[in-house]
Amino acid sequence: MVTLTVIYPYDADKPFDEAYYSATHVPLCREVWGDAVTGVTVHHALAGLAGDPPFATIAQIEFASMEAFQQAMAHPRSAEVQADVPRFSGVTPMMQLSRVAG
């Protein structure tokens, strides 16, 4: 299994639209990438530990294999997923691809 972690830095001047992300963007990812996606976990930040959080949202999208990930990214509609980002965030997300240990 491989995981694509997408991290949206917090910026008080560029609010993150959690409702849009959950109701529209995550379903779009699932629609475009289909069965290649085996799970999605989304963490929205809470303020309070030491002021503003470093990240607004962290999402982890799981794929069954590297091949499944590569096929999903090659899908013609993957550009549509990227084009949707400005609708809920004004920051550029950071991404990391990783494998599950064990």
C-alpha positions as CSV (number, residue, x, y, z in Angstrom):
1,M,0.0,0.0,0.0
2,V,1.1,3.6,-0.7
3,T,-0.2,6.8,0.8
4,L,-0.3,10.2,-0.8
5,T,-0.2,12.7,2.0
6,V,-1.4,16.2,1.1
7,I,-0.6,19.0,3.6
8,Y,-2.2,22.4,3.4
9,P,-0.2,25.0,5.3
10,Y,-2.2,27.3,7.6
11,D,-2.5,30.9,6.5
12,A,-4.9,33.2,8.4
13,D,-5.2,35.4,5.2
14,K,-6.2,32.4,3.1
15,P,-8.9,30.4,4.9
16,F,-9.4,26.8,4.1
17,D,-13.0,25.8,3.3
18,E,-13.4,22.6,5.2
19,A,-17.1,22.1,4.2
20,Y,-16.2,22.3,0.4
21,Y,-13.2,20.0,0.9
22,S,-15.3,17.3,2.6
23,A,-18.5,17.6,0.5
24,T,-17.0,18.2,-2.9
25,H,-13.2,17.7,-3.2
26,V,-12.8,14.4,-1.5
27,P,-15.8,12.9,-3.4
28,L,-14.2,14.2,-6.6
29,C,-11.0,12.4,-5.8
30,R,-12.9,9.2,-5.2
31,E,-14.9,9.6,-8.4
32,V,-11.8,10.3,-10.6
33,W,-9.5,7.7,-9.1
34,G,-12.2,5.1,-8.4
35,D,-11.1,1.8,-7.0
36,A,-7.5,2.8,-7.0
37,V,-8.3,4.6,-3.7
38,T,-8.6,2.2,-0.8
39,G,-9.1,4.9,1.9
40,V,-9.1,8.6,2.7
41,T,-8.4,10.2,6.1
42,V,-8.7,13.9,6.6
43,H,-7.5,15.9,9.6
44,H,-8.6,19.5,10.0
45,A,-6.5,21.5,12.5
46,L,-7.6,22.7,15.9
47,A,-6.1,25.9,17.3
48,G,-5.1,26.1,20.9
49,L,-1.8,24.2,21.6
50,A,0.5,27.1,20.7
51,G,-1.6,29.6,18.8
52,D,-2.2,29.1,15.1
53,P,-1.6,25.6,13.7
54,P,1.2,25.0,11.2
55,F,-1.2,23.2,8.9
56,A,-4.9,23.8,8.1
57,T,-5.6,20.3,6.8
58,I,-3.7,17.1,6.3
59,A,-5.2,14.4,4.0
60,Q,-4.0,10.9,3.5
61,I,-5.2,9.1,0.4
62,E,-4.4,5.4,0.4
63,F,-3.8,3.3,-2.8
64,A,-3.5,-0.5,-3.0
65,S,-0.1,-0.3,-4.7
66,M,2.3,1.9,-6.5
67,E,0.9,0.7,-9.8
68,A,-2.6,1.7,-8.7
69,F,-1.3,5.2,-7.6
70,Q,0.5,5.7,-11.0
71,Q,-2.6,4.6,-12.9
72,A,-4.8,7.0,-10.9
73,M,-2.4,9.9,-11.5
74,A,-2.3,9.2,-15.2
75,H,-6.1,9.3,-15.4
76,P,-7.2,12.1,-17.8
77,R,-9.4,13.7,-15.1
78,S,-6.5,14.0,-12.6
79,A,-6.0,17.6,-13.9
80,E,-9.6,18.3,-12.7
81,V,-8.6,17.3,-9.2
82,Q,-5.7,19.7,-9.2
83,A,-7.8,22.5,-10.8
84,D,-10.3,22.2,-7.9
85,V,-7.8,23.2,-5.2
86,P,-8.3,27.0,-5.5
87,R,-12.0,26.5,-4.8
88,F,-11.2,25.6,-1.2
89,S,-7.7,26.9,-0.5
90,G,-5.4,29.7,-1.5
91,V,-2.2,28.0,-0.5
92,T,-0.1,25.6,-2.4
93,P,-0.3,22.1,-0.8
94,M,2.8,20.0,0.0
95,M,2.7,16.4,-1.0
96,Q,4.5,13.3,0.0
97,L,4.2,9.7,-1.3
98,S,5.1,7.0,1.2
99,R,4.8,3.3,1.8
100,V,3.3,1.8,4.9
101,A,5.9,0.2,7.0
102,G,5.6,-3.3,8.1
